């Protein structure tokens, strides 16, 4: 039963982080086009959050299925 509870928590947090970051990156499209290291760091930040959210989402789904 605990695996299901933690699976739901992980999947929900992952979905919020993944889709929230996905739409946030489009909302802040102007800073991503910034020149130099600021633009590179913003892209890496959004990309890192996307991968982290996807990881939690997939782990949560696996916990629910297995």
PDB file as gemmi writes it, atoms N, CA and C in Angstrom:
CRYST1    1.000    1.000    1.000  90.00  90.00  90.00 P 1                      
ATOM      1  N   UNK A   1       0.829  -1.202   0.000  1.00  0.00           N  
ATOM      2  CA  UNK A   1       0.000   0.000   0.000  1.00  0.00           C  
ATOM      3  C   UNK A   1       0.866   1.256   0.000  1.00  0.00           C  
ATOM      4  N   UNK A   2       2.007   1.206   0.698  1.00  0.00           N  
ATOM      5  CA  UNK A   2       2.881   2.376   0.719  1.00  0.00           C  
ATOM      6  C   UNK A   2       3.463   2.666  -0.652  1.00  0.00           C  
ATOM      7  N   UNK A   3       3.736   1.601  -1.428  1.00  0.00           N  
ATOM      8  CA  UNK A   3       4.288   1.802  -2.769  1.00  0.00           C  
ATOM      9  C   UNK A   3       3.284   2.550  -3.637  1.00  0.00           C  
ATOM     10  N   UNK A   4       2.000   2.233  -3.491  1.00  0.00           N  
ATOM     11  CA  UNK A   4       0.992   2.943  -4.273  1.00  0.00           C  
ATOM     12  C   UNK A   4       0.906   4.407  -3.868  1.00  0.00           C  
ATOM     13  N   UNK A   5       0.984   4.663  -2.566  1.00  0.00           N  
ATOM     14  CA  UNK A   5       0.921   6.046  -2.080  1.00  0.00           C  
ATOM     15  C   UNK A   5       2.111   6.843  -2.601  1.00  0.00           C  
ATOM     16  N   UNK A   6       3.305   6.274  -2.489  1.00  0.00           N  
ATOM     17  CA  UNK A   6       4.490   6.983  -2.957  1.00  0.00           C  
ATOM     18  C   UNK A   6       4.536   7.057  -4.480  1.00  0.00           C  
ATOM     19  N   UNK A   7       3.950   6.077  -5.148  1.00  0.00           N  
ATOM     20  CA  UNK A   7       3.867   6.124  -6.603  1.00  0.00           C  
ATOM     21  C   UNK A   7       2.990   7.267  -7.077  1.00  0.00           C  
ATOM     22  N   UNK A   8       1.857   7.453  -6.405  1.00  0.00           N  
ATOM     23  CA  UNK A   8       0.961   8.561  -6.759  1.00  0.00           C  
ATOM     24  C   UNK A   8       1.641   9.900  -6.486  1.00  0.00           C  
ATOM     25  N   UNK A   9       2.289  10.014  -5.329  1.00  0.00           N  
ATOM     26  CA  UNK A   9       2.977  11.263  -4.988  1.00  0.00           C  
ATOM     27  C   UNK A   9       4.069  11.566  -6.008  1.00  0.00           C  
ATOM     28  N   UNK A  10       4.855  10.564  -6.360  1.00  0.00           N  
ATOM     29  CA  UNK A  10       5.940  10.757  -7.315  1.00  0.00           C  
ATOM     30  C   UNK A  10       5.400  11.123  -8.693  1.00  0.00           C  
ATOM     31  N   UNK A  11       4.349  10.433  -9.134  1.00  0.00           N  
ATOM     32  CA  UNK A  11       3.786  10.715 -10.452  1.00  0.00           C  
ATOM     33  C   UNK A  11       3.188  12.120 -10.513  1.00  0.00           C  
ATOM     34  N   UNK A  12       2.496  12.524  -9.462  1.00  0.00           N  
ATOM     35  CA  UNK A  12       1.890  13.865  -9.448  1.00  0.00           C  
ATOM     36  C   UNK A  12       2.965  14.944  -9.418  1.00  0.00           C  
ATOM     37  N   UNK A  13       3.967  14.779  -8.556  1.00  0.00           N  
ATOM     38  CA  UNK A  13       5.051  15.766  -8.510  1.00  0.00           C  
ATOM     39  C   UNK A  13       5.808  15.818  -9.834  1.00  0.00           C  
ATOM     40  N   UNK A  14       6.050  14.660 -10.420  1.00  0.00           N  
ATOM     41  CA  UNK A  14       6.736  14.616 -11.705  1.00  0.00           C  
ATOM     42  C   UNK A  14       5.941  15.297 -12.798  1.00  0.00           C  
ATOM     43  N   UNK A  15       4.631  15.062 -12.822  1.00  0.00           N  
ATOM     44  CA  UNK A  15       3.790  15.689 -13.840  1.00  0.00           C  
ATOM     45  C   UNK A  15       3.757  17.204 -13.665  1.00  0.00           C  
ATOM     46  N   UNK A  16       3.635  17.665 -12.424  1.00  0.00           N  
ATOM     47  CA  UNK A  16       3.627  19.109 -12.173  1.00  0.00           C  
ATOM     48  C   UNK A  16       4.949  19.728 -12.592  1.00  0.00           C  
ATOM     49  N   UNK A  17       6.053  19.094 -12.218  1.00  0.00           N  
ATOM     50  CA  UNK A  17       7.370  19.627 -12.551  1.00  0.00           C  
ATOM     51  C   UNK A  17       7.615  19.591 -14.051  1.00  0.00           C  
ATOM     52  N   UNK A  18       7.261  18.478 -14.694  1.00  0.00           N  
ATOM     53  CA  UNK A  18       7.525  18.334 -16.127  1.00  0.00           C  
ATOM     54  C   UNK A  18       6.674  19.297 -16.949  1.00  0.00           C  
ATOM     55  N   UNK A  19       5.356  19.241 -16.770  1.00  0.00           N  
ATOM     56  CA  UNK A  19       4.484  20.075 -17.592  1.00  0.00           C  
ATOM     57  C   UNK A  19       4.556  21.541 -17.184  1.00  0.00           C  
ATOM     58  N   UNK A  20       4.762  21.810 -15.896  1.00  0.00           N  
ATOM     59  CA  UNK A  20       4.921  23.194 -15.454  1.00  0.00           C  
ATOM     60  C   UNK A  20       6.155  23.831 -16.046  1.00  0.00           C  
ATOM     61  N   UNK A  21       7.257  23.094 -16.062  1.00  0.00           N  
ATOM     62  CA  UNK A  21       8.485  23.620 -16.652  1.00  0.00           C  
ATOM     63  C   UNK A  21       8.341  23.760 -18.151  1.00  0.00           C  
ATOM     64  N   UNK A  22       7.647  22.813 -18.777  1.00  0.00           N  
ATOM     65  CA  UNK A  22       7.447  22.853 -20.231  1.00  0.00           C  
ATOM     66  C   UNK A  22       6.716  24.129 -20.639  1.00  0.00           C  
ATOM     67  N   UNK A  23       5.630  24.451 -19.951  1.00  0.00           N  
ATOM     68  CA  UNK A  23       4.875  25.649 -20.300  1.00  0.00           C  
ATOM     69  C   UNK A  23       5.570  26.916 -19.814  1.00  0.00           C  
ATOM     70  N   UNK A  24       6.298  26.832 -18.715  1.00  0.00           N  
ATOM     71  CA  UNK A  24       7.042  27.986 -18.220  1.00  0.00           C  
ATOM     72  C   UNK A  24       8.144  28.380 -19.192  1.00  0.00           C  
ATOM     73  N   UNK A  25       8.764  27.392 -19.835  1.00  0.00           N  
ATOM     74  CA  UNK A  25       9.827  27.706 -20.787  1.00  0.00           C  
ATOM     75  C   UNK A  25       9.271  28.454 -21.993  1.00  0.00           C  
ATOM     76  N   UNK A  26       8.018  28.171 -22.385  1.00  0.00           N  
ATOM     77  CA  UNK A  26       7.417  28.917 -23.488  1.00  0.00           C  
ATOM     78  C   UNK A  26       6.954  30.295 -23.043  1.00  0.00           C  
ATOM     79  N   UNK A  27       6.531  30.418 -21.790  1.00  0.00           N  
ATOM     80  CA  UNK A  27       6.087  31.717 -21.288  1.00  0.00           C  
ATOM     81  C   UNK A  27       7.252  32.692 -21.196  1.00  0.00           C  
ATOM     82  N   UNK A  28       8.445  32.173 -20.909  1.00  0.00           N  
ATOM     83  CA  UNK A  28       9.635  33.020 -20.793  1.00  0.00           C  
ATOM     84  C   UNK A  28      10.531  32.850 -22.008  1.00  0.00           C  
ATOM     85  N   UNK A  29       9.949  32.895 -23.196  1.00  0.00           N  
ATOM     86  CA  UNK A  29      10.729  32.648 -24.411  1.00  0.00           C  
ATOM     87  C   UNK A  29      11.747  33.755 -24.664  1.00  0.00           C  
ATOM     88  N   UNK A  30      11.452  34.981 -24.244  1.00  0.00           N  
ATOM     89  CA  UNK A  30      12.384  36.084 -24.506  1.00  0.00           C  
ATOM     90  C   UNK A  30      13.709  35.927 -23.764  1.00  0.00           C  
ATOM     91  N   UNK A  31      13.714  35.564 -22.457  1.00  0.00           N  
ATOM     92  CA  UNK A  31      15.017  35.419 -21.795  1.00  0.00           C  
ATOM     93  C   UNK A  31      15.850  34.275 -22.361  1.00  0.00           C  
ATOM     94  N   UNK A  32      15.189  33.232 -22.909  1.00  0.00           N  
ATOM     95  CA  UNK A  32      15.956  32.117 -23.464  1.00  0.00           C  
ATOM     96  C   UNK A  32      16.744  32.593 -24.677  1.00  0.00           C  
ATOM     97  N   UNK A  33      16.207  33.573 -25.381  1.00  0.00           N  
ATOM     98  CA  UNK A  33      16.916  34.110 -26.526  1.00  0.00           C  
ATOM     99  C   UNK A  33      18.019  35.076 -26.144  1.00  0.00           C  
ATOM    100  N   UNK A  34      18.275  35.234 -24.853  1.00  0.00           N  
ATOM    101  CA  UNK A  34      19.312  36.161 -24.398  1.00  0.00           C  
ATOM    102  C   UNK A  34      20.677  35.686 -24.878  1.00  0.00           C  
ATOM    103  N   UNK A  35      21.527  36.639 -25.145  1.00  0.00           N  
ATOM    104  CA  UNK A  35      22.855  36.315 -25.657  1.00  0.00           C  
ATOM    105  C   UNK A  35      23.783  35.917 -24.518  1.00  0.00           C  
ATOM    106  N   UNK A  36      24.764  35.121 -24.850  1.00  0.00           N  
ATOM    107  CA  UNK A  36      25.813  34.795 -23.893  1.00  0.00           C  
ATOM    108  C   UNK A  36      25.432  33.701 -22.921  1.00  0.00           C  
ATOM    109  N   UNK A  37      26.116  33.740 -21.761  1.00  0.00           N  
ATOM    110  CA  UNK A  37      25.967  32.681 -20.769  1.00  0.00           C  
ATOM    111  C   UNK A  37      24.608  32.690 -20.093  1.00  0.00           C  
ATOM    112  N   UNK A  38      23.925  33.837 -20.062  1.00  0.00           N  
ATOM    113  CA  UNK A  38      22.600  33.881 -19.428  1.00  0.00           C  
ATOM    114  C   UNK A  38      21.623  32.978 -20.174  1.00  0.00           C  
ATOM    115  N   UNK A  39      21.642  33.041 -21.489  1.00  0.00           N  
ATOM    116  CA  UNK A  39      20.763  32.184 -22.283  1.00  0.00           C  
ATOM    117  C   UNK A  39      21.104  30.714 -22.135  1.00  0.00           C  
ATOM    118  N   UNK A  40      22.397  30.407 -22.111  1.00  0.00           N  
ATOM    119  CA  UNK A  40      22.832  29.013 -21.955  1.00  0.00           C  
ATOM    120  C   UNK A  40      22.395  28.467 -20.602  1.00  0.00           C  
ATOM    121  N   UNK A  41      22.574  29.245 -19.545  1.00  0.00           N  
ATOM    122  CA  UNK A  41      22.195  28.784 -18.210  1.00  0.00           C  
ATOM    123  C   UNK A  41      20.686  28.605 -18.078  1.00  0.00           C  
ATOM    124  N   UNK A  42      19.903  29.497 -18.697  1.00  0.00           N  
ATOM    125  CA  UNK A  42      18.449  29.343 -18.646  1.00  0.00           C  
ATOM    126  C   UNK A  42      18.000  28.080 -19.371  1.00  0.00           C  
ATOM    127  N   UNK A  43      18.589  27.817 -20.527  1.00  0.00           N  
ATOM    128  CA  UNK A  43      18.219  26.609 -21.268  1.00  0.00           C  
ATOM    129  C   UNK A  43      18.597  25.358 -20.479  1.00  0.00           C  
ATOM    130  N   UNK A  44      19.779  25.351 -19.864  1.00  0.00           N  
ATOM    131  CA  UNK A  44      20.187  24.198 -19.058  1.00  0.00           C  
ATOM    132  C   UNK A  44      19.294  24.031 -17.834  1.00  0.00           C  
ATOM    133  N   UNK A  45      18.876  25.143 -17.232  1.00  0.00           N  
ATOM    134  CA  UNK A  45      18.000  25.092 -16.062  1.00  0.00           C  
ATOM    135  C   UNK A  45      16.653  24.479 -16.431  1.00  0.00           C  
ATOM    136  N   UNK A  46      16.040  24.991 -17.511  1.00  0.00           N  
ATOM    137  CA  UNK A  46      14.750  24.448 -17.933  1.00  0.00           C  
ATOM    138  C   UNK A  46      14.884  22.996 -18.378  1.00  0.00           C  
ATOM    139  N   UNK A  47      15.954  22.683 -19.088  1.00  0.00           N  
ATOM    140  CA  UNK A  47      16.162  21.305 -19.529  1.00  0.00           C  
ATOM    141  C   UNK A  47      16.356  20.355 -18.360  1.00  0.00           C  
ATOM    142  N   UNK A  48      17.097  20.787 -17.344  1.00  0.00           N  
ATOM    143  CA  UNK A  48      17.299  19.955 -16.161  1.00  0.00           C  
ATOM    144  C   UNK A  48      16.006  19.702 -15.414  1.00  0.00           C  
ATOM    145  N   UNK A  49      15.175  20.727 -15.288  1.00  0.00           N  
ATOM    146  CA  UNK A  49      13.891  20.538 -14.614  1.00  0.00           C  
ATOM    147  C   UNK A  49      12.977  19.621 -15.411  1.00  0.00           C  
ATOM    148  N   UNK A  50      13.038  19.717 -16.739  1.00  0.00           N  
ATOM    149  CA  UNK A  50      12.229  18.829 -17.567  1.00  0.00           C  
ATOM    150  C   UNK A  50      12.634  17.369 -17.360  1.00  0.00           C  
ATOM    151  N   UNK A  51      13.938  17.095 -17.364  1.00  0.00           N  
ATOM    152  CA  UNK A  51      14.396  15.719 -17.173  1.00  0.00           C  
ATOM    153  C   UNK A  51      14.077  15.217 -15.771  1.00  0.00           C  
ATOM    154  N   UNK A  52      14.207  16.078 -14.777  1.00  0.00           N  
ATOM    155  CA  UNK A  52      13.891  15.680 -13.408  1.00  0.00           C  
ATOM    156  C   UNK A  52      12.406  15.353 -13.265  1.00  0.00           C  
ATOM    157  N   UNK A  53      11.563  16.192 -13.837  1.00  0.00           N  
ATOM    158  CA  UNK A  53      10.126  15.934 -13.794  1.00  0.00           C  
ATOM    159  C   UNK A  53       9.751  14.655 -14.518  1.00  0.00           C  
ATOM    160  N   UNK A  54      10.374  14.423 -15.673  1.00  0.00           N  
ATOM    161  CA  UNK A  54      10.100  13.201 -16.427  1.00  0.00           C  
ATOM    162  C   UNK A  54      10.544  11.968 -15.646  1.00  0.00           C  
ATOM    163  N   UNK A  55      11.677  12.065 -14.967  1.00  0.00           N  
ATOM    164  CA  UNK A  55      12.171  10.953 -14.150  1.00  0.00           C  
ATOM    165  C   UNK A  55      11.177  10.609 -13.041  1.00  0.00           C  
ATOM    166  N   UNK A  56      10.723  11.622 -12.299  1.00  0.00           N  
ATOM    167  CA  UNK A  56       9.775  11.364 -11.217  1.00  0.00           C  
ATOM    168  C   UNK A  56       8.456  10.826 -11.755  1.00  0.00           C  
ATOM    169  N   UNK A  57       8.018  11.342 -12.893  1.00  0.00           N  
ATOM    170  CA  UNK A  57       6.773  10.872 -13.493  1.00  0.00           C  
ATOM    171  C   UNK A  57       6.881   9.396 -13.871  1.00  0.00           C  
ATOM    172  N   UNK A  58       7.973   9.020 -14.513  1.00  0.00           N  
ATOM    173  CA  UNK A  58       8.136   7.627 -14.929  1.00  0.00           C  
ATOM    174  C   UNK A  58       8.327   6.689 -13.738  1.00  0.00           C  
ATOM    175  N   UNK A  59       9.080   7.119 -12.738  1.00  0.00           N  
ATOM    176  CA  UNK A  59       9.255   6.290 -11.539  1.00  0.00           C  
ATOM    177  C   UNK A  59       7.914   6.102 -10.833  1.00  0.00           C  
ATOM    178  N   UNK A  60       7.120   7.157 -10.750  1.00  0.00           N  
ATOM    179  CA  UNK A  60       5.806   7.043 -10.122  1.00  0.00           C  
ATOM    180  C   UNK A  60       4.888   6.094 -10.868  1.00  0.00           C  
ATOM    181  N   UNK A  61       4.913   6.165 -12.198  1.00  0.00           N  
ATOM    182  CA  UNK A  61       4.081   5.259 -12.997  1.00  0.00           C  
ATOM    183  C   UNK A  61       4.548   3.816 -12.821  1.00  0.00           C  
ATOM    184  N   UNK A  62       5.863   3.611 -12.812  1.00  0.00           N  
ATOM    185  CA  UNK A  62       6.384   2.257 -12.599  1.00  0.00           C  
ATOM    186  C   UNK A  62       6.010   1.727 -11.223  1.00  0.00           C  
ATOM    187  N   UNK A  63       6.047   2.579 -10.215  1.00  0.00           N  
ATOM    188  CA  UNK A  63       5.666   2.141  -8.866  1.00  0.00           C  
ATOM    189  C   UNK A  63       4.192   1.758  -8.815  1.00  0.00           C  
ATOM    190  N   UNK A  64       3.371   2.439  -9.598  1.00  0.00           N  
ATOM    191  CA  UNK A  64       1.951   2.103  -9.610  1.00  0.00           C  
ATOM    192  C   UNK A  64       1.681   0.808 -10.373  1.00  0.00           C  
ATOM    193  N   UNK A  65       2.467   0.558 -11.409  1.00  0.00           N  
ATOM    194  CA  UNK A  65       2.227  -0.627 -12.229  1.00  0.00           C  
ATOM    195  C   UNK A  65       2.837  -1.896 -11.650  1.00  0.00           C  
ATOM    196  N   UNK A  66       3.982  -1.774 -11.001  1.00  0.00           N  
ATOM    197  CA  UNK A  66       4.674  -2.981 -10.509  1.00  0.00           C  
ATOM    198  C   UNK A  66       4.367  -3.272  -9.051  1.00  0.00           C  
TER     199      UNK A  66                                                      
END                                                                             
